Amino acid sequence: MGRMWALGPDLEVSRIGLGAWQFGTERWGYGSDFTREDAIAAIHASLEAGVNWIDTAEVYGDGESERIIAEALGDRIRDVVIATKVAGSHLRYGDVLKAAEGSLRRLRRDWIDLYQLHWPNSYVPLEETLKALEELLASGKIRYVGVSNFPPELTEPLRQALGGRLVSNQVRYSLADRSIEKHILPYARRHGIAIIAYSPLGQGLLTGKYTRDSLPEDPIRGDHPLFRSPNVDRIFEVVAVLQELARKYERTPAQIALRWLIQQDGVVAIPGAKNAEQARDNAAAMDFSLTPEDWARLSEVSRFEITYFTE
Ligand SMILES: NC(=O)c1ccc[n+]([C@@H]2O[C@H](COP(=O)([O-])OP(=O)(O)OC[C@H]3O[C@@H](n4cnc5c(N)ncnc54)[C@H](OP(=O)(O)O)[C@@H]3O)[C@@H](O)[C@H]2O)c1
Protein backbone atom coordinates (compact mmCIF):
# COMPACT_ATOMS: atom_id res chain seq x y z
CA MET A 1 0.00 0.00 0.00
CA GLY A 2 1.47 3.34 -1.08
CA ARG A 3 1.96 6.44 1.04
CA MET A 4 -0.13 8.54 -1.33
CA TRP A 5 -3.78 8.67 -2.27
CA ALA A 6 -5.12 10.36 -5.42
CA LEU A 7 -7.98 12.66 -4.50
CA GLY A 8 -8.27 13.67 -8.15
CA PRO A 9 -6.45 12.91 -11.42
CA ASP A 10 -3.77 15.50 -10.61
CA LEU A 11 -4.11 15.82 -6.85
CA GLU A 12 -2.17 13.32 -4.78
CA VAL A 13 -2.04 13.62 -1.01
CA SER A 14 -0.04 11.70 1.55
CA ARG A 15 -2.15 9.29 3.62
CA ILE A 16 -1.38 11.48 6.62
CA GLY A 17 -1.98 15.20 6.30
CA LEU A 18 -1.53 17.84 9.00
CA GLY A 19 -4.66 19.19 10.70
CA ALA A 20 -4.26 22.88 11.52
CA TRP A 21 -7.24 23.68 13.77
CA GLN A 22 -4.87 23.92 16.75
CA PHE A 23 -2.83 26.73 15.19
CA GLY A 24 -4.07 30.09 16.45
CA THR A 25 -6.86 28.50 18.52
CA GLU A 26 -6.68 29.56 22.17
CA ARG A 27 -9.29 26.95 23.18
CA TRP A 28 -6.74 24.33 22.11
CA GLY A 29 -4.12 26.00 24.30
CA TYR A 30 -2.48 28.13 21.59
CA GLY A 31 -0.50 30.85 23.36
CA SER A 32 -0.42 28.95 26.69
CA ASP A 33 0.20 25.23 26.04
CA PHE A 34 2.12 25.82 22.80
CA THR A 35 3.42 28.77 20.80
CA ARG A 36 3.51 30.08 17.24
CA GLU A 37 7.06 28.70 16.99
CA ASP A 38 5.77 25.25 18.02
CA ALA A 39 3.09 25.45 15.32
CA ILE A 40 5.64 26.42 12.69
CA ALA A 41 7.98 23.64 13.83
CA ALA A 42 5.09 21.15 13.58
CA ILE A 43 4.53 22.21 9.96
CA HIS A 44 8.22 21.87 9.08
CA ALA A 45 8.50 18.50 10.83
CA SER A 46 5.46 17.18 8.97
CA LEU A 47 6.87 18.13 5.57
CA GLU A 48 10.24 16.63 6.41
CA ALA A 49 8.51 13.38 7.35
CA GLY A 50 6.71 13.07 4.02
CA VAL A 51 3.41 14.87 4.67
CA ASN A 52 2.51 16.90 1.58
CA TRP A 53 -0.68 18.67 2.67
CA ILE A 54 -2.27 20.76 5.38
CA ASP A 55 -5.93 21.06 6.31
CA THR A 56 -7.11 24.41 7.62
CA ALA A 57 -10.26 26.59 7.59
CA GLU A 58 -11.18 30.25 7.50
CA VAL A 59 -12.59 29.91 11.03
CA TYR A 60 -9.54 28.28 12.64
CA GLY A 61 -8.10 30.86 15.01
CA ASP A 62 -10.28 33.37 13.16
CA GLY A 63 -7.93 33.23 10.15
CA GLU A 64 -4.75 32.88 12.19
CA SER A 65 -4.26 29.23 11.21
CA GLU A 66 -4.06 30.18 7.52
CA ARG A 67 -1.64 33.03 8.34
CA ILE A 68 0.62 30.75 10.36
CA ILE A 69 0.72 28.25 7.47
CA ALA A 70 1.72 31.00 5.02
CA GLU A 71 4.43 32.22 7.39
CA ALA A 72 5.79 28.71 8.00
CA LEU A 73 5.92 27.81 4.32
CA GLY A 74 7.17 31.07 2.81
CA ASP A 75 8.14 30.37 -0.79
CA ARG A 76 7.34 26.67 -0.38
CA ILE A 77 3.62 27.46 -0.13
CA ARG A 78 3.14 26.48 -3.79
CA ASP A 79 4.76 23.07 -3.28
CA VAL A 80 2.38 22.04 -0.53
CA VAL A 81 -1.22 20.94 -1.09
CA ILE A 82 -3.54 23.27 0.80
CA ALA A 83 -7.05 22.28 1.82
CA THR A 84 -9.14 24.98 3.47
CA LYS A 85 -12.84 25.47 4.20
CA VAL A 86 -15.59 28.00 3.83
CA ALA A 87 -17.69 28.27 7.00
CA GLY A 88 -21.21 26.86 7.06
CA SER A 89 -22.46 30.40 7.73
CA HIS A 90 -20.83 31.65 4.50
CA LEU A 91 -22.59 29.49 1.93
CA ARG A 92 -24.54 32.26 0.17
CA TYR A 93 -23.25 33.02 -3.32
CA GLY A 94 -21.47 36.31 -2.48
CA ASP A 95 -20.21 35.03 0.87
CA VAL A 96 -18.48 32.01 -0.68
CA LEU A 97 -16.62 34.25 -3.14
CA LYS A 98 -15.64 36.64 -0.34
CA ALA A 99 -14.54 33.79 1.94
CA ALA A 100 -12.35 32.31 -0.81
CA GLU A 101 -10.69 35.69 -1.39
CA GLY A 102 -10.03 35.99 2.35
CA SER A 103 -8.40 32.56 2.53
CA LEU A 104 -6.28 33.23 -0.57
CA ARG A 105 -5.09 36.52 0.91
CA ARG A 106 -4.18 35.02 4.29
CA LEU A 107 -2.52 32.00 2.67
CA ARG A 108 -0.64 34.33 0.26
CA ARG A 109 -1.57 32.07 -2.60
CA ASP A 110 -3.28 32.26 -6.01
CA TRP A 111 -5.24 29.03 -5.68
CA ILE A 112 -6.63 26.56 -3.16
CA ASP A 113 -6.16 22.88 -4.00
CA LEU A 114 -9.19 21.61 -2.10
CA TYR A 115 -12.00 23.95 -1.06
CA GLN A 116 -14.36 22.35 1.44
CA LEU A 117 -17.82 23.30 2.70
CA HIS A 118 -17.16 23.10 6.45
CA TRP A 119 -20.74 22.27 7.55
CA PRO A 120 -24.05 22.04 5.70
CA ASN A 121 -26.43 24.99 6.04
CA SER A 122 -30.10 24.18 5.61
CA TYR A 123 -31.00 27.88 5.27
CA VAL A 124 -29.06 28.39 2.03
CA PRO A 125 -30.22 26.74 -1.21
CA LEU A 126 -27.45 24.49 -2.48
CA GLU A 127 -27.71 26.03 -5.98
CA GLU A 128 -26.43 29.34 -4.58
CA THR A 129 -23.34 27.73 -3.12
CA LEU A 130 -22.85 25.68 -6.27
CA LYS A 131 -22.91 28.72 -8.52
CA ALA A 132 -20.06 30.28 -6.52
CA LEU A 133 -18.07 27.02 -6.48
CA GLU A 134 -18.44 26.64 -10.25
CA GLU A 135 -17.14 30.17 -10.78
CA LEU A 136 -14.19 29.57 -8.47
CA LEU A 137 -13.37 26.34 -10.30
CA ALA A 138 -13.64 28.03 -13.71
CA SER A 139 -11.32 30.86 -12.67
CA GLY A 140 -8.75 28.40 -11.26
CA LYS A 141 -8.95 29.90 -7.77
CA ILE A 142 -9.92 26.49 -6.45
CA ARG A 143 -8.95 23.17 -8.03
CA TYR A 144 -11.26 20.68 -6.31
CA VAL A 145 -14.26 20.77 -4.01
CA GLY A 146 -14.83 18.79 -0.84
CA VAL A 147 -17.60 18.66 1.72
CA SER A 148 -17.30 18.19 5.45
CA ASN A 149 -19.85 16.78 7.89
CA PHE A 150 -22.21 16.16 4.96
CA PRO A 151 -24.64 13.21 4.92
CA PRO A 152 -25.10 11.37 1.59
CA GLU A 153 -28.42 13.07 0.78
CA LEU A 154 -26.75 16.50 0.82
CA THR A 155 -23.60 15.29 -0.94
CA GLU A 156 -25.44 13.70 -3.84
CA PRO A 157 -26.76 16.89 -5.49
CA LEU A 158 -23.26 18.38 -5.35
CA ARG A 159 -21.77 15.24 -6.83
CA GLN A 160 -24.28 15.28 -9.66
CA ALA A 161 -23.49 18.90 -10.46
CA LEU A 162 -19.70 18.81 -10.00
CA GLY A 163 -18.88 15.25 -11.09
CA GLY A 164 -15.20 14.42 -10.62
CA ARG A 165 -14.47 17.83 -9.09
CA LEU A 166 -16.14 16.76 -5.85
CA VAL A 167 -13.51 14.55 -4.32
CA SER A 168 -13.85 14.25 -0.53
CA ASN A 169 -15.95 14.31 2.61
CA GLN A 170 -14.14 15.32 5.80
CA VAL A 171 -15.76 13.67 8.80
CA ARG A 172 -15.02 12.49 12.33
CA TYR A 173 -13.58 9.01 12.04
CA SER A 174 -11.31 6.97 14.31
CA LEU A 175 -11.19 3.87 16.47
CA ALA A 176 -13.01 6.01 19.04
CA ASP A 177 -15.94 6.84 16.77
CA ARG A 178 -16.88 4.77 13.74
CA SER A 179 -20.37 6.23 13.24
CA ILE A 180 -19.66 7.15 9.61
CA GLU A 181 -19.39 3.48 8.67
CA LYS A 182 -23.19 3.22 8.63
CA HIS A 183 -24.08 5.57 5.78
CA ILE A 184 -21.35 8.06 4.92
CA LEU A 185 -18.48 5.64 4.26
CA PRO A 186 -20.42 3.18 2.03
CA TYR A 187 -21.81 6.08 -0.02
CA ALA A 188 -18.33 7.61 -0.40
CA ARG A 189 -16.82 4.26 -1.46
CA ARG A 190 -19.55 3.72 -4.00
CA HIS A 191 -18.79 7.04 -5.68
CA GLY A 192 -15.02 7.22 -5.30
CA ILE A 193 -15.23 10.09 -2.81
CA ALA A 194 -12.33 10.03 -0.35
CA ILE A 195 -12.93 10.16 3.39
CA ILE A 196 -10.72 12.68 5.17
CA ALA A 197 -10.75 11.45 8.77
CA TYR A 198 -10.77 14.27 11.31
CA SER A 199 -10.13 13.82 15.02
CA PRO A 200 -8.36 10.59 13.98
CA LEU A 201 -6.74 10.30 17.41
CA GLY A 202 -10.05 10.79 19.22
CA GLN A 203 -8.69 14.26 20.07
CA GLY A 204 -5.78 12.72 21.94
CA LEU A 205 -7.58 9.85 23.73
CA LEU A 206 -6.13 7.19 21.42
CA THR A 207 -2.55 8.27 22.10
CA GLY A 208 -2.76 6.44 25.43
CA LYS A 209 -1.47 9.40 27.43
CA TYR A 210 -4.78 10.13 29.16
CA THR A 211 -6.37 8.10 31.94
CA ARG A 212 -9.76 8.36 33.66
CA ASP A 213 -8.12 10.57 36.29
CA SER A 214 -6.23 12.80 33.91
CA LEU A 215 -8.61 13.76 31.12
CA PRO A 216 -7.97 17.08 29.35
CA GLU A 217 -10.15 19.90 30.63
CA ASP A 218 -9.83 22.49 27.88
CA PRO A 219 -13.05 23.98 26.47
CA ILE A 220 -12.87 21.77 23.37
CA ARG A 221 -12.57 18.40 25.10
CA GLY A 222 -13.89 19.02 28.62
CA ASP A 223 -17.53 18.62 27.61
CA HIS A 224 -17.11 16.43 24.54
CA PRO A 225 -19.16 13.20 24.61
CA LEU A 226 -16.07 11.14 23.65
CA PHE A 227 -14.49 12.08 26.98
CA ARG A 228 -17.49 11.03 29.08
CA SER A 229 -18.96 7.75 30.24
CA PRO A 230 -19.98 5.41 28.77
CA ASN A 231 -18.00 6.34 25.61
CA VAL A 232 -14.68 6.98 27.32
CA ASP A 233 -14.84 3.59 29.10
CA ARG A 234 -15.22 1.75 25.80
CA ILE A 235 -12.46 3.87 24.25
CA PHE A 236 -10.05 2.91 27.04
CA GLU A 237 -10.63 -0.74 26.11
CA VAL A 238 -9.43 0.16 22.61
CA VAL A 239 -6.47 2.04 24.08
CA ALA A 240 -5.38 -1.08 25.97
CA VAL A 241 -5.15 -2.98 22.68
CA LEU A 242 -3.39 -0.04 21.01
CA GLN A 243 -0.80 -0.12 23.80
CA GLU A 244 -0.28 -3.83 23.40
CA LEU A 245 0.16 -3.53 19.64
CA ALA A 246 2.42 -0.51 20.08
CA ARG A 247 4.81 -2.75 22.06
CA LYS A 248 4.60 -5.49 19.44
CA TYR A 249 5.34 -3.17 16.48
CA GLU A 250 7.70 -0.88 18.45
CA ARG A 251 5.47 2.03 17.52
CA THR A 252 3.34 4.46 19.51
CA PRO A 253 -0.38 3.92 20.19
CA ALA A 254 -1.06 7.05 18.10
CA GLN A 255 0.71 5.49 15.11
CA ILE A 256 -1.24 2.24 15.48
CA ALA A 257 -4.54 4.16 15.66
CA LEU A 258 -3.71 6.23 12.58
CA ARG A 259 -2.45 3.19 10.71
CA TRP A 260 -5.78 1.41 11.26
CA LEU A 261 -7.47 4.29 9.43
CA ILE A 262 -5.12 4.81 6.52
CA GLN A 263 -4.77 1.14 5.78
CA GLN A 264 -8.26 1.39 4.29
CA ASP A 265 -8.64 2.35 0.64
CA GLY A 266 -10.05 5.82 0.19
CA VAL A 267 -9.31 6.96 3.74
CA VAL A 268 -6.72 9.60 4.62
CA ALA A 269 -6.25 11.16 8.06
CA ILE A 270 -5.38 14.64 9.32
CA PRO A 271 -4.17 14.45 12.93
CA GLY A 272 -3.69 17.79 14.65
CA ALA A 273 -0.39 18.48 16.39
CA LYS A 274 0.82 21.08 18.86
CA ASN A 275 4.53 20.62 18.28
CA ALA A 276 7.15 18.98 16.05
CA GLU A 277 7.35 15.85 18.16
CA GLN A 278 3.65 15.05 17.81
CA ALA A 279 3.73 15.88 14.10
CA ARG A 280 6.69 13.57 13.51
CA ASP A 281 5.10 10.80 15.55
CA ASN A 282 1.89 11.02 13.52
CA ALA A 283 3.58 11.17 10.11
CA ALA A 284 5.45 7.94 10.87
CA ALA A 285 2.13 6.07 10.70
CA MET A 286 2.88 5.96 6.95
CA ASP A 287 6.05 3.90 7.49
CA PHE A 288 4.71 0.48 8.51
CA SER A 289 1.71 -1.85 8.12
CA LEU A 290 -0.56 -3.75 10.47
CA THR A 291 -1.11 -7.42 9.72
CA PRO A 292 -4.69 -8.22 8.60
CA GLU A 293 -5.19 -10.06 11.91
CA ASP A 294 -4.16 -7.09 14.04
CA TRP A 295 -6.20 -4.72 11.88
CA ALA A 296 -9.25 -6.97 12.40
CA ARG A 297 -8.64 -7.18 16.14
CA LEU A 298 -8.76 -3.40 16.41
CA SER A 299 -11.95 -3.37 14.35
CA GLU A 300 -13.48 -5.89 16.72
CA VAL A 301 -12.63 -4.09 19.97
CA SER A 302 -13.84 -0.71 18.61
CA ARG A 303 -17.22 -2.03 17.47
CA PHE A 304 -19.43 0.06 19.77
CA GLU A 305 -21.80 2.92 19.20
CA ILE A 306 -21.00 6.36 20.50
CA THR A 307 -23.83 7.78 22.55
CA TYR A 308 -24.55 11.47 22.92
CA PHE A 309 -26.43 10.93 26.18
CA THR A 310 -23.47 10.91 28.54
CA GLU A 311 -22.98 11.01 32.30
N1 LIG B 1 -14.22 19.49 9.48
C1 LIG B 1 -14.46 19.56 10.77
O1 LIG B 1 -15.58 19.85 11.20
C2 LIG B 1 -13.33 19.25 11.71
C3 LIG B 1 -13.59 19.04 13.09
C4 LIG B 1 -12.51 18.72 13.91
C5 LIG B 1 -11.22 18.66 13.39
N2 LIG B 1 -11.00 18.90 12.06
C6 LIG B 1 -9.64 18.81 11.46
O2 LIG B 1 -9.03 17.62 11.88
C7 LIG B 1 -7.79 17.89 12.54
C8 LIG B 1 -7.55 16.86 13.62
O3 LIG B 1 -8.65 16.71 14.50
P1 LIG B 1 -8.58 17.12 16.05
O4 LIG B 1 -7.54 18.14 16.23
O5 LIG B 1 -9.98 17.41 16.46
O6 LIG B 1 -8.20 15.75 16.80
P2 LIG B 1 -6.97 14.73 16.78
O7 LIG B 1 -6.13 14.94 15.59
O8 LIG B 1 -7.59 13.41 17.00
O9 LIG B 1 -6.18 15.13 18.12
C9 LIG B 1 -5.28 16.18 18.13
C10 LIG B 1 -4.71 16.38 19.54
O10 LIG B 1 -4.16 15.16 20.03
C11 LIG B 1 -2.92 15.40 20.72
N3 LIG B 1 -1.88 14.72 19.90
C12 LIG B 1 -1.71 14.76 18.55
N4 LIG B 1 -0.71 13.96 18.16
C13 LIG B 1 -0.22 13.39 19.26
C14 LIG B 1 0.83 12.47 19.49
N5 LIG B 1 1.52 11.94 18.49
N6 LIG B 1 1.09 12.10 20.77
C15 LIG B 1 0.36 12.58 21.80
N7 LIG B 1 -0.64 13.47 21.65
C16 LIG B 1 -0.93 13.88 20.39
C17 LIG B 1 -2.74 16.91 20.75
O11 LIG B 1 -3.40 17.47 21.91
P3 LIG B 1 -2.87 17.34 23.41
O12 LIG B 1 -1.37 17.25 23.35
O13 LIG B 1 -3.39 18.53 24.11
O14 LIG B 1 -3.53 16.08 23.94
C18 LIG B 1 -3.54 17.36 19.55
O15 LIG B 1 -4.00 18.68 19.71
C19 LIG B 1 -7.94 19.34 13.03
O16 LIG B 1 -6.69 19.97 13.23
C20 LIG B 1 -8.71 19.95 11.87
O17 LIG B 1 -7.83 20.25 10.80
C21 LIG B 1 -12.05 19.18 11.23
The ligand as a Tripos MOL2 file, in Angstrom:
@<TRIPOS>MOLECULE
LIG
   48    52     1     0     0
SMALL
NO_CHARGES

@<TRIPOS>ATOM
      1 N1        -14.2220   19.4850    9.4780 N.am      1 LIG1
      2 C1        -14.4630   19.5570   10.7650 C.2       1 LIG1
      3 O1        -15.5810   19.8480   11.2010 O.2       1 LIG1
      4 C2        -13.3330   19.2540   11.7060 C.ar      1 LIG1
      5 C3        -13.5940   19.0430   13.0860 C.ar      1 LIG1
      6 C4        -12.5130   18.7220   13.9070 C.ar      1 LIG1
      7 C5        -11.2190   18.6620   13.3900 C.ar      1 LIG1
      8 N2        -11.0030   18.9020   12.0550 N.ar      1 LIG1
      9 C6         -9.6410   18.8100   11.4590 C.3       1 LIG1
     10 O2         -9.0260   17.6200   11.8800 O.3       1 LIG1
     11 C7         -7.7880   17.8940   12.5400 C.3       1 LIG1
     12 C8         -7.5450   16.8610   13.6180 C.3       1 LIG1
     13 O3         -8.6500   16.7110   14.5020 O.3       1 LIG1
     14 P1         -8.5840   17.1240   16.0460 P.3       1 LIG1
     15 O4         -7.5420   18.1400   16.2260 O.co2     1 LIG1
     16 O5         -9.9840   17.4080   16.4600 O.co2     1 LIG1
     17 O6         -8.2020   15.7470   16.8020 O.3       1 LIG1
     18 P2         -6.9710   14.7310   16.7820 P.3       1 LIG1
     19 O7         -6.1290   14.9390   15.5940 O.co2     1 LIG1
     20 O8         -7.5890   13.4080   17.0020 O.co2     1 LIG1
     21 O9         -6.1790   15.1290   18.1200 O.3       1 LIG1
     22 C9         -5.2780   16.1830   18.1350 C.3       1 LIG1
     23 C10        -4.7060   16.3770   19.5420 C.3       1 LIG1
     24 O10        -4.1570   15.1600   20.0310 O.3       1 LIG1
     25 C11        -2.9190   15.4020   20.7150 C.3       1 LIG1
     26 N3         -1.8810   14.7240   19.9050 N.ar      1 LIG1
     27 C12        -1.7130   14.7560   18.5540 C.ar      1 LIG1
     28 N4         -0.7080   13.9610   18.1580 N.ar      1 LIG1
     29 C13        -0.2190   13.3910   19.2560 C.ar      1 LIG1
     30 C14         0.8260   12.4670   19.4900 C.ar      1 LIG1
     31 N5          1.5170   11.9400   18.4890 N.pl3     1 LIG1
     32 N6          1.0850   12.0960   20.7730 N.ar      1 LIG1
     33 C15         0.3630   12.5840   21.8020 C.ar      1 LIG1
     34 N7         -0.6450   13.4710   21.6530 N.ar      1 LIG1
     35 C16        -0.9290   13.8800   20.3860 C.ar      1 LIG1
     36 C17        -2.7450   16.9060   20.7530 C.3       1 LIG1
     37 O11        -3.4040   17.4740   21.9090 O.3       1 LIG1
     38 P3         -2.8670   17.3430   23.4130 P.3       1 LIG1
     39 O12        -1.3700   17.2470   23.3490 O.co2     1 LIG1
     40 O13        -3.3880   18.5290   24.1070 O.co2     1 LIG1
     41 O14        -3.5300   16.0820   23.9360 O.co2     1 LIG1
     42 C18        -3.5370   17.3590   19.5520 C.3       1 LIG1
     43 O15        -4.0020   18.6800   19.7130 O.3       1 LIG1
     44 C19        -7.9370   19.3400   13.0320 C.3       1 LIG1
     45 O16        -6.6900   19.9670   13.2310 O.3       1 LIG1
     46 C20        -8.7120   19.9500   11.8750 C.3       1 LIG1
     47 O17        -7.8280   20.2460   10.8030 O.3       1 LIG1
     48 C21       -12.0470   19.1830   11.2290 C.ar      1 LIG1
@<TRIPOS>BOND
     1     1     2 1
     2     2     3 2
     3     2     4 1
     4     4     5 ar
     5     4    48 ar
     6     5     6 ar
     7     6     7 ar
     8     7     8 ar
     9     8     9 1
    10     8    48 ar
    11     9    10 1
    12     9    46 1
    13    10    11 1
    14    11    12 1
    15    11    44 1
    16    12    13 1
    17    13    14 1
    18    14    15 2
    19    14    16 1
    20    14    17 1
    21    17    18 1
    22    18    19 2
    23    18    20 1
    24    18    21 1
    25    21    22 1
    26    22    23 1
    27    23    24 1
    28    23    42 1
    29    24    25 1
    30    25    26 1
    31    25    36 1
    32    26    27 ar
    33    26    35 ar
    34    27    28 ar
    35    28    29 ar
    36    29    30 ar
    37    29    35 ar
    38    30    31 1
    39    30    32 ar
    40    32    33 ar
    41    33    34 ar
    42    34    35 ar
    43    36    37 1
    44    36    42 1
    45    37    38 1
    46    38    39 2
    47    38    40 1
    48    38    41 1
    49    42    43 1
    50    44    45 1
    51    44    46 1
    52    46    47 1
@<TRIPOS>SUBSTRUCTURE
     1 LIG1         1 GROUP 0 **** ****
